[in-house]
Amino acid sequence: MGLRDAGDASQATLAMGRIARHPVWSRALGRPEVAARLVLPVIVSGAVEDRERVDGTAGLERLSITELVREARGAASAGLAGLLIFGASDRKDELALLASQRDHVVPRAVRAVKEAVPELAVVTDVCVCAYVSHGQCVLFGTGGADVAGTLERLAEIAQVHADAGADLLIPSGMLDGAAAAVRAGLGPEHDDLPIAAMAEIESSLDTTHRLAVGAVPISERAVPLLSADDQVAVGTRARRELEGGADAIVIRPGAPALDLVQVVASRTDRPVFAFHTADEHAAFAMSELIDGARAEREIVAASRRAGAAFVITYAARGIAEA
């Protein structure tokens, strides 16, 4: 299902698609409380025994699998929709081989959370940037960027996450056709598993995450992001990815793209996820001038009013427990 023309958007519904049919996501869609529409990002690392504070961030932590399961239990108790799991790795190579290994920390974490809290949705990030020595979201060959090779690797990573029990996959690297490649790679055994495509906006509010997952710093992106000033480009990407097999669109960062959330949400019956980044959270959490927690609740509410079915935010627990 692609984007509708704006004139056909008034009765957009979430009653279609794999997410609405999925047992975990459909239950979240049926609950009226705010917490049921929140997804908490978490970072898991095989090199951490307990919890490790990430220097230079507003309290971000890397978690062991044991601590991640504890976090998952707390998220479920708070009524959250789910967790978005990112993996942090010190091991880098040119092909992101670690990311597609079945004994890697991310699939092990997925299995552990689903065993402990099966009612909690588990979302995984499907990208190579944290696992390659150059830090880009695309692999390189002798002729430059190897898009076909990257899409193949993303499909392999997605298969591992799907087999581990993930409830939603997000190929987040902004490569055209990533959702279609992942869908084709999963095969019929995971036909019911939803895939969300990323629409990432160029912004100063999205730098801390790379530090937290241990991605190699980059000065210029090999895969360009979208301009917040170009609604047409955002709409075009959303349409292309939905028609290619995506079941939802993730728009990131959240606050600078509220109007874009509204545009996309009003033109499709597929869910939109608004992703409020770690930098957005830090701006509120570290403020001494305002009530940061209240302000963050307000911006999440604005995302919901704009049409976001779900909001990914580091403030999810605080908002749910307020």
Contacts in CASP RR format, 6 or more apart in sequence:
PFRMAT RR
TARGET T0000
AUTHOR 0000-0000-0000
METHOD contacts of the structure
MODEL  1
MGLRDAGDASQATLAMGRIARHPVWSRALGRPEVAARLVLPVIVSGAVED
RERVDGTAGLERLSITELVREARGAASAGLAGLLIFGASDRKDELALLAS
QRDHVVPRAVRAVKEAVPELAVVTDVCVCAYVSHGQCVLFGTGGADVAGT
LERLAEIAQVHADAGADLLIPSGMLDGAAAAVRAGLGPEHDDLPIAAMAE
IESSLDTTHRLAVGAVPISERAVPLLSADDQVAVGTRARRELEGGADAIV
IRPGAPALDLVQVVASRTDRPVFAFHTADEHAAFAMSELIDGARAEREIV
AASRRAGAAFVITYAARGIAEA
1 16 0 8 1.000
1 17 0 8 1.000
1 242 0 8 1.000
1 243 0 8 1.000
1 268 0 8 1.000
1 269 0 8 1.000
1 270 0 8 1.000
2 238 0 8 1.000
2 239 0 8 1.000
2 242 0 8 1.000
2 243 0 8 1.000
2 268 0 8 1.000
2 270 0 8 1.000
3 235 0 8 1.000
3 238 0 8 1.000
3 239 0 8 1.000
3 242 0 8 1.000
3 264 0 8 1.000
3 267 0 8 1.000
3 268 0 8 1.000
4 12 0 8 1.000
4 267 0 8 1.000
4 268 0 8 1.000
5 267 0 8 1.000
6 266 0 8 1.000
6 267 0 8 1.000
8 267 0 8 1.000
9 266 0 8 1.000
9 267 0 8 1.000
10 266 0 8 1.000
12 265 0 8 1.000
12 266 0 8 1.000
12 267 0 8 1.000
12 268 0 8 1.000
12 269 0 8 1.000
13 269 0 8 1.000
14 20 0 8 1.000
14 29 0 8 1.000
14 269 0 8 1.000
14 270 0 8 1.000
14 271 0 8 1.000
14 309 0 8 1.000
15 269 0 8 1.000
16 269 0 8 1.000
16 270 0 8 1.000
17 194 0 8 1.000
17 247 0 8 1.000
17 269 0 8 1.000
17 270 0 8 1.000
18 192 0 8 1.000
18 193 0 8 1.000
18 194 0 8 1.000
18 247 0 8 1.000
19 25 0 8 1.000
19 26 0 8 1.000
19 29 0 8 1.000
19 168 0 8 1.000
19 194 0 8 1.000
19 247 0 8 1.000
19 248 0 8 1.000
19 270 0 8 1.000
19 271 0 8 1.000
19 309 0 8 1.000
20 26 0 8 1.000
20 29 0 8 1.000
20 271 0 8 1.000
21 192 0 8 1.000
22 167 0 8 1.000
22 168 0 8 1.000
22 192 0 8 1.000
22 193 0 8 1.000
22 194 0 8 1.000
24 119 0 8 1.000
24 120 0 8 1.000
24 121 0 8 1.000
24 167 0 8 1.000
25 81 0 8 1.000
25 121 0 8 1.000
25 167 0 8 1.000
25 168 0 8 1.000
25 194 0 8 1.000
27 119 0 8 1.000
28 36 0 8 1.000
28 37 0 8 1.000
28 81 0 8 1.000
28 82 0 8 1.000
28 121 0 8 1.000
28 310 0 8 1.000
29 309 0 8 1.000
30 36 0 8 1.000
33 79 0 8 1.000
34 300 0 8 1.000
34 301 0 8 1.000
34 304 0 8 1.000
34 319 0 8 1.000
34 320 0 8 1.000
35 78 0 8 1.000
35 79 0 8 1.000
35 80 0 8 1.000
35 81 0 8 1.000
35 316 0 8 1.000
35 319 0 8 1.000
35 320 0 8 1.000
36 79 0 8 1.000
36 80 0 8 1.000
36 81 0 8 1.000
37 81 0 8 1.000
37 304 0 8 1.000
37 308 0 8 1.000
37 309 0 8 1.000
37 310 0 8 1.000
37 311 0 8 1.000
38 80 0 8 1.000
38 81 0 8 1.000
38 82 0 8 1.000
38 300 0 8 1.000
38 310 0 8 1.000
38 311 0 8 1.000
38 312 0 8 1.000
38 313 0 8 1.000
38 316 0 8 1.000
38 319 0 8 1.000
38 320 0 8 1.000
39 80 0 8 1.000
39 81 0 8 1.000
39 82 0 8 1.000
39 83 0 8 1.000
39 84 0 8 1.000
39 121 0 8 1.000
39 123 0 8 1.000
39 273 0 8 1.000
39 310 0 8 1.000
39 311 0 8 1.000
39 312 0 8 1.000
39 313 0 8 1.000
39 316 0 8 1.000
40 71 0 8 1.000
40 75 0 8 1.000
40 80 0 8 1.000
40 82 0 8 1.000
40 83 0 8 1.000
40 84 0 8 1.000
40 312 0 8 1.000
40 313 0 8 1.000
40 314 0 8 1.000
40 316 0 8 1.000
40 317 0 8 1.000
41 83 0 8 1.000
41 84 0 8 1.000
41 86 0 8 1.000
41 278 0 8 1.000
41 312 0 8 1.000
41 313 0 8 1.000
41 314 0 8 1.000
42 63 0 8 1.000
42 68 0 8 1.000
42 71 0 8 1.000
42 83 0 8 1.000
42 84 0 8 1.000
42 85 0 8 1.000
42 86 0 8 1.000
43 54 0 8 1.000
43 60 0 8 1.000
43 61 0 8 1.000
43 62 0 8 1.000
43 63 0 8 1.000
43 85 0 8 1.000
43 86 0 8 1.000
43 87 0 8 1.000
43 88 0 8 1.000
43 212 0 8 1.000
43 213 0 8 1.000
44 62 0 8 1.000
44 63 0 8 1.000
44 64 0 8 1.000
44 65 0 8 1.000
44 68 0 8 1.000
44 85 0 8 1.000
44 86 0 8 1.000
44 87 0 8 1.000
44 88 0 8 1.000
44 105 0 8 1.000
44 106 0 8 1.000
44 109 0 8 1.000
45 52 0 8 1.000
45 62 0 8 1.000
45 63 0 8 1.000
45 64 0 8 1.000
45 87 0 8 1.000
45 88 0 8 1.000
45 89 0 8 1.000
45 105 0 8 1.000
46 64 0 8 1.000
46 65 0 8 1.000
46 88 0 8 1.000
46 105 0 8 1.000
47 62 0 8 1.000
47 88 0 8 1.000
47 90 0 8 1.000
48 62 0 8 1.000
48 63 0 8 1.000
48 64 0 8 1.000
48 67 0 8 1.000
49 64 0 8 1.000
50 64 0 8 1.000
50 66 0 8 1.000
50 67 0 8 1.000
51 61 0 8 1.000
51 62 0 8 1.000
51 63 0 8 1.000
51 64 0 8 1.000
51 67 0 8 1.000
52 61 0 8 1.000
52 62 0 8 1.000
52 63 0 8 1.000
53 59 0 8 1.000
53 60 0 8 1.000
53 61 0 8 1.000
54 60 0 8 1.000
54 61 0 8 1.000
54 62 0 8 1.000
54 211 0 8 1.000
54 212 0 8 1.000
56 208 0 8 1.000
56 211 0 8 1.000
57 208 0 8 1.000
57 211 0 8 1.000
57 212 0 8 1.000
57 278 0 8 1.000
57 282 0 8 1.000
58 208 0 8 1.000
58 278 0 8 1.000
58 281 0 8 1.000
58 282 0 8 1.000
58 285 0 8 1.000
58 286 0 8 1.000
59 285 0 8 1.000
60 208 0 8 1.000
60 212 0 8 1.000
60 278 0 8 1.000
60 314 0 8 1.000
62 88 0 8 1.000
62 212 0 8 1.000
63 71 0 8 1.000
65 105 0 8 1.000
65 108 0 8 1.000
65 109 0 8 1.000
65 112 0 8 1.000
68 83 0 8 1.000
68 85 0 8 1.000
68 109 0 8 1.000
68 112 0 8 1.000
68 113 0 8 1.000
69 112 0 8 1.000
69 113 0 8 1.000
69 116 0 8 1.000
69 117 0 8 1.000
71 83 0 8 1.000
72 83 0 8 1.000
72 113 0 8 1.000
72 116 0 8 1.000
72 117 0 8 1.000
72 120 0 8 1.000
73 116 0 8 1.000
73 117 0 8 1.000
74 317 0 8 1.000
75 82 0 8 1.000
75 83 0 8 1.000
75 117 0 8 1.000
75 120 0 8 1.000
75 316 0 8 1.000
75 317 0 8 1.000
76 82 0 8 1.000
76 117 0 8 1.000
76 119 0 8 1.000
76 120 0 8 1.000
78 316 0 8 1.000
78 317 0 8 1.000
78 318 0 8 1.000
78 320 0 8 1.000
78 321 0 8 1.000
79 320 0 8 1.000
80 120 0 8 1.000
80 316 0 8 1.000
80 317 0 8 1.000
80 320 0 8 1.000
81 120 0 8 1.000
81 121 0 8 1.000
81 310 0 8 1.000
82 120 0 8 1.000
82 121 0 8 1.000
82 122 0 8 1.000
82 123 0 8 1.000
83 113 0 8 1.000
83 120 0 8 1.000
83 121 0 8 1.000
83 122 0 8 1.000
83 123 0 8 1.000
84 123 0 8 1.000
84 124 0 8 1.000
84 125 0 8 1.000
84 170 0 8 1.000
84 312 0 8 1.000
85 106 0 8 1.000
85 109 0 8 1.000
85 110 0 8 1.000
85 113 0 8 1.000
85 122 0 8 1.000
85 123 0 8 1.000
85 124 0 8 1.000
85 125 0 8 1.000
86 125 0 8 1.000
86 130 0 8 1.000
86 209 0 8 1.000
86 212 0 8 1.000
86 213 0 8 1.000
87 105 0 8 1.000
87 106 0 8 1.000
87 109 0 8 1.000
87 125 0 8 1.000
87 130 0 8 1.000
87 213 0 8 1.000
88 130 0 8 1.000
88 212 0 8 1.000
88 213 0 8 1.000
88 214 0 8 1.000
89 98 0 8 1.000
89 99 0 8 1.000
89 105 0 8 1.000
89 130 0 8 1.000
89 131 0 8 1.000
89 213 0 8 1.000
89 214 0 8 1.000
90 214 0 8 1.000
91 98 0 8 1.000
91 131 0 8 1.000
92 131 0 8 1.000
92 132 0 8 1.000
92 133 0 8 1.000
92 135 0 8 1.000
92 216 0 8 1.000
93 131 0 8 1.000
93 132 0 8 1.000
93 133 0 8 1.000
94 132 0 8 1.000
94 133 0 8 1.000
94 134 0 8 1.000
94 139 0 8 1.000
94 140 0 8 1.000
95 132 0 8 1.000
95 139 0 8 1.000
95 153 0 8 1.000
96 128 0 8 1.000
96 131 0 8 1.000
96 132 0 8 1.000
96 139 0 8 1.000
96 153 0 8 1.000
96 157 0 8 1.000
97 131 0 8 1.000
98 104 0 8 1.000
98 131 0 8 1.000
99 106 0 8 1.000
99 128 0 8 1.000
99 130 0 8 1.000
99 131 0 8 1.000
99 153 0 8 1.000
99 157 0 8 1.000
100 153 0 8 1.000
100 156 0 8 1.000
100 157 0 8 1.000
100 159 0 8 1.000
100 160 0 8 1.000
101 160 0 8 1.000
102 160 0 8 1.000
102 163 0 8 1.000
102 164 0 8 1.000
104 160 0 8 1.000
106 124 0 8 1.000
106 160 0 8 1.000
106 161 0 8 1.000
106 164 0 8 1.000
107 160 0 8 1.000
107 161 0 8 1.000
107 163 0 8 1.000
107 164 0 8 1.000
108 164 0 8 1.000
110 122 0 8 1.000
110 124 0 8 1.000
110 161 0 8 1.000
110 164 0 8 1.000
110 165 0 8 1.000
110 166 0 8 1.000
111 164 0 8 1.000
111 165 0 8 1.000
113 120 0 8 1.000
113 122 0 8 1.000
114 122 0 8 1.000
114 164 0 8 1.000
114 165 0 8 1.000
121 167 0 8 1.000
121 168 0 8 1.000
122 165 0 8 1.000
122 166 0 8 1.000
122 167 0 8 1.000
122 168 0 8 1.000
123 166 0 8 1.000
123 167 0 8 1.000
123 168 0 8 1.000
123 169 0 8 1.000
123 170 0 8 1.000
123 196 0 8 1.000
123 312 0 8 1.000
124 161 0 8 1.000
124 166 0 8 1.000
124 168 0 8 1.000
124 169 0 8 1.000
124 170 0 8 1.000
125 170 0 8 1.000
125 172 0 8 1.000
126 154 0 8 1.000
126 157 0 8 1.000
126 158 0 8 1.000
126 161 0 8 1.000
126 169 0 8 1.000
126 170 0 8 1.000
126 171 0 8 1.000
126 172 0 8 1.000
126 178 0 8 1.000
126 182 0 8 1.000
127 137 0 8 1.000
127 154 0 8 1.000
127 157 0 8 1.000
127 171 0 8 1.000
127 172 0 8 1.000
127 173 0 8 1.000
128 136 0 8 1.000
128 137 0 8 1.000
128 138 0 8 1.000
128 139 0 8 1.000
128 150 0 8 1.000
128 153 0 8 1.000
128 154 0 8 1.000
128 157 0 8 1.000
129 135 0 8 1.000
129 136 0 8 1.000
129 137 0 8 1.000
129 173 0 8 1.000
129 210 0 8 1.000
129 215 0 8 1.000
130 210 0 8 1.000
130 213 0 8 1.000
130 214 0 8 1.000
130 215 0 8 1.000
132 139 0 8 1.000
132 216 0 8 1.000
133 216 0 8 1.000
134 140 0 8 1.000
134 216 0 8 1.000
134 218 0 8 1.000
135 215 0 8 1.000
135 216 0 8 1.000
135 217 0 8 1.000
135 218 0 8 1.000
136 218 0 8 1.000
136 221 0 8 1.000
136 222 0 8 1.000
136 223 0 8 1.000
137 150 0 8 1.000
137 172 0 8 1.000
137 173 0 8 1.000
137 174 0 8 1.000
137 175 0 8 1.000
137 221 0 8 1.000
137 222 0 8 1.000
137 223 0 8 1.000
138 145 0 8 1.000
138 146 0 8 1.000
138 147 0 8 1.000
138 150 0 8 1.000
138 173 0 8 1.000
138 175 0 8 1.000
138 222 0 8 1.000
138 223 0 8 1.000
139 145 0 8 1.000
139 146 0 8 1.000
139 149 0 8 1.000
139 150 0 8 1.000
139 153 0 8 1.000
140 146 0 8 1.000
145 222 0 8 1.000
145 223 0 8 1.000
147 175 0 8 1.000
150 175 0 8 1.000
151 175 0 8 1.000
151 177 0 8 1.000
151 178 0 8 1.000
151 181 0 8 1.000
152 181 0 8 1.000
154 171 0 8 1.000
154 175 0 8 1.000
154 178 0 8 1.000
154 181 0 8 1.000
154 182 0 8 1.000
155 181 0 8 1.000
155 182 0 8 1.000
155 184 0 8 1.000
155 185 0 8 1.000
155 186 0 8 1.000
158 169 0 8 1.000
158 171 0 8 1.000
158 182 0 8 1.000
158 185 0 8 1.000
158 186 0 8 1.000
158 195 0 8 1.000
159 185 0 8 1.000
159 186 0 8 1.000
159 190 0 8 1.000
161 169 0 8 1.000
162 169 0 8 1.000
162 186 0 8 1.000
162 190 0 8 1.000
162 193 0 8 1.000
166 193 0 8 1.000
167 193 0 8 1.000
167 194 0 8 1.000
168 193 0 8 1.000
168 194 0 8 1.000
168 195 0 8 1.000
168 196 0 8 1.000
168 248 0 8 1.000
169 182 0 8 1.000
169 193 0 8 1.000
169 194 0 8 1.000
169 195 0 8 1.000
169 196 0 8 1.000
170 195 0 8 1.000
170 196 0 8 1.000
170 197 0 8 1.000
170 198 0 8 1.000
170 250 0 8 1.000
171 178 0 8 1.000
171 179 0 8 1.000
171 181 0 8 1.000
171 182 0 8 1.000
171 195 0 8 1.000
171 197 0 8 1.000
171 198 0 8 1.000
172 198 0 8 1.000
172 200 0 8 1.000
172 250 0 8 1.000
173 198 0 8 1.000
173 200 0 8 1.000
173 223 0 8 1.000
174 198 0 8 1.000
174 200 0 8 1.000
174 223 0 8 1.000
174 224 0 8 1.000
174 225 0 8 1.000
174 226 0 8 1.000
175 223 0 8 1.000
176 237 0 8 1.000
176 240 0 8 1.000
177 240 0 8 1.000
177 241 0 8 1.000
177 244 0 8 1.000
178 197 0 8 1.000
178 198 0 8 1.000
178 241 0 8 1.000
179 195 0 8 1.000
179 196 0 8 1.000
179 197 0 8 1.000
179 241 0 8 1.000
179 244 0 8 1.000
179 245 0 8 1.000
179 246 0 8 1.000
180 241 0 8 1.000
180 244 0 8 1.000
180 245 0 8 1.000
180 246 0 8 1.000
182 195 0 8 1.000
183 195 0 8 1.000
183 244 0 8 1.000
183 245 0 8 1.000
186 193 0 8 1.000
194 247 0 8 1.000
194 248 0 8 1.000
195 245 0 8 1.000
195 246 0 8 1.000
195 247 0 8 1.000
195 248 0 8 1.000
196 246 0 8 1.000
196 247 0 8 1.000
196 248 0 8 1.000
196 249 0 8 1.000
196 250 0 8 1.000
196 273 0 8 1.000
197 237 0 8 1.000
197 238 0 8 1.000
197 241 0 8 1.000
197 242 0 8 1.000
197 246 0 8 1.000
197 248 0 8 1.000
197 249 0 8 1.000
197 250 0 8 1.000
198 249 0 8 1.000
198 250 0 8 1.000
198 252 0 8 1.000
199 226 0 8 1.000
199 234 0 8 1.000
199 235 0 8 1.000
199 237 0 8 1.000
199 238 0 8 1.000
199 241 0 8 1.000
199 249 0 8 1.000
199 250 0 8 1.000
199 251 0 8 1.000
199 252 0 8 1.000
199 260 0 8 1.000
199 264 0 8 1.000
200 206 0 8 1.000
200 225 0 8 1.000
200 226 0 8 1.000
200 251 0 8 1.000
200 252 0 8 1.000
201 225 0 8 1.000
201 226 0 8 1.000
201 227 0 8 1.000
201 228 0 8 1.000
201 234 0 8 1.000
201 251 0 8 1.000
201 252 0 8 1.000
201 253 0 8 1.000
201 256 0 8 1.000
201 257 0 8 1.000
201 260 0 8 1.000
202 224 0 8 1.000
202 225 0 8 1.000
202 226 0 8 1.000
202 227 0 8 1.000
202 228 0 8 1.000
203 225 0 8 1.000
203 228 0 8 1.000
203 253 0 8 1.000
203 256 0 8 1.000
203 277 0 8 1.000
204 279 0 8 1.000
205 253 0 8 1.000
205 255 0 8 1.000
205 256 0 8 1.000
205 277 0 8 1.000
205 279 0 8 1.000
205 280 0 8 1.000
205 283 0 8 1.000
206 252 0 8 1.000
206 253 0 8 1.000
206 277 0 8 1.000
206 279 0 8 1.000
207 279 0 8 1.000
208 277 0 8 1.000
208 278 0 8 1.000
208 279 0 8 1.000
208 282 0 8 1.000
209 277 0 8 1.000
209 278 0 8 1.000
209 279 0 8 1.000
210 217 0 8 1.000
212 278 0 8 1.000
226 233 0 8 1.000
226 234 0 8 1.000
226 237 0 8 1.000
227 233 0 8 1.000
228 256 0 8 1.000
228 257 0 8 1.000
228 260 0 8 1.000
231 259 0 8 1.000
231 260 0 8 1.000
231 263 0 8 1.000
234 251 0 8 1.000
234 257 0 8 1.000
234 260 0 8 1.000
234 263 0 8 1.000
234 264 0 8 1.000
235 263 0 8 1.000
235 264 0 8 1.000
235 267 0 8 1.000
238 249 0 8 1.000
238 264 0 8 1.000
238 267 0 8 1.000
238 268 0 8 1.000
241 249 0 8 1.000
242 249 0 8 1.000
242 268 0 8 1.000
242 270 0 8 1.000
246 270 0 8 1.000
247 270 0 8 1.000
247 271 0 8 1.000
248 270 0 8 1.000
248 271 0 8 1.000
248 272 0 8 1.000
248 273 0 8 1.000
248 309 0 8 1.000
249 264 0 8 1.000
249 268 0 8 1.000
249 270 0 8 1.000
249 271 0 8 1.000
249 272 0 8 1.000
249 273 0 8 1.000
250 272 0 8 1.000
250 273 0 8 1.000
250 275 0 8 1.000
250 312 0 8 1.000
251 257 0 8 1.000
251 260 0 8 1.000
251 261 0 8 1.000
251 264 0 8 1.000
251 272 0 8 1.000
251 273 0 8 1.000
251 274 0 8 1.000
251 275 0 8 1.000
251 308 0 8 1.000
252 274 0 8 1.000
252 275 0 8 1.000
252 277 0 8 1.000
252 312 0 8 1.000
253 275 0 8 1.000
253 276 0 8 1.000
253 277 0 8 1.000
253 279 0 8 1.000
253 280 0 8 1.000
254 261 0 8 1.000
254 274 0 8 1.000
254 275 0 8 1.000
254 276 0 8 1.000
254 277 0 8 1.000
254 280 0 8 1.000
254 299 0 8 1.000
254 303 0 8 1.000
255 276 0 8 1.000
255 280 0 8 1.000
255 299 0 8 1.000
255 302 0 8 1.000
255 303 0 8 1.000
257 274 0 8 1.000
258 274 0 8 1.000
258 302 0 8 1.000
258 303 0 8 1.000
258 306 0 8 1.000
259 306 0 8 1.000
261 272 0 8 1.000
261 274 0 8 1.000
261 303 0 8 1.000
261 306 0 8 1.000
261 307 0 8 1.000
261 308 0 8 1.000
262 306 0 8 1.000
262 307 0 8 1.000
264 272 0 8 1.000
265 272 0 8 1.000
265 306 0 8 1.000
265 307 0 8 1.000
265 308 0 8 1.000
265 309 0 8 1.000
266 307 0 8 1.000
271 309 0 8 1.000
271 310 0 8 1.000
272 307 0 8 1.000
272 308 0 8 1.000
272 309 0 8 1.000
273 308 0 8 1.000
273 309 0 8 1.000
273 310 0 8 1.000
273 311 0 8 1.000
273 312 0 8 1.000
274 303 0 8 1.000
274 306 0 8 1.000
274 308 0 8 1.000
274 310 0 8 1.000
274 311 0 8 1.000
274 312 0 8 1.000
275 311 0 8 1.000
275 312 0 8 1.000
275 313 0 8 1.000
276 296 0 8 1.000
276 299 0 8 1.000
276 300 0 8 1.000
276 303 0 8 1.000
276 311 0 8 1.000
276 312 0 8 1.000
276 313 0 8 1.000
276 314 0 8 1.000
276 315 0 8 1.000
278 314 0 8 1.000
280 299 0 8 1.000
280 313 0 8 1.000
281 296 0 8 1.000
281 313 0 8 1.000
281 314 0 8 1.000
281 315 0 8 1.000
284 290 0 8 1.000
284 292 0 8 1.000
284 293 0 8 1.000
284 295 0 8 1.000
284 296 0 8 1.000
284 299 0 8 1.000
284 315 0 8 1.000
285 292 0 8 1.000
285 293 0 8 1.000
285 296 0 8 1.000
285 315 0 8 1.000
287 295 0 8 1.000
293 315 0 8 1.000
293 318 0 8 1.000
293 319 0 8 1.000
293 322 0 8 1.000
296 313 0 8 1.000
296 315 0 8 1.000
296 319 0 8 1.000
297 315 0 8 1.000
297 319 0 8 1.000
297 322 0 8 1.000
300 311 0 8 1.000
300 313 0 8 1.000
300 315 0 8 1.000
300 319 0 8 1.000
303 311 0 8 1.000
304 311 0 8 1.000
313 319 0 8 1.000
END
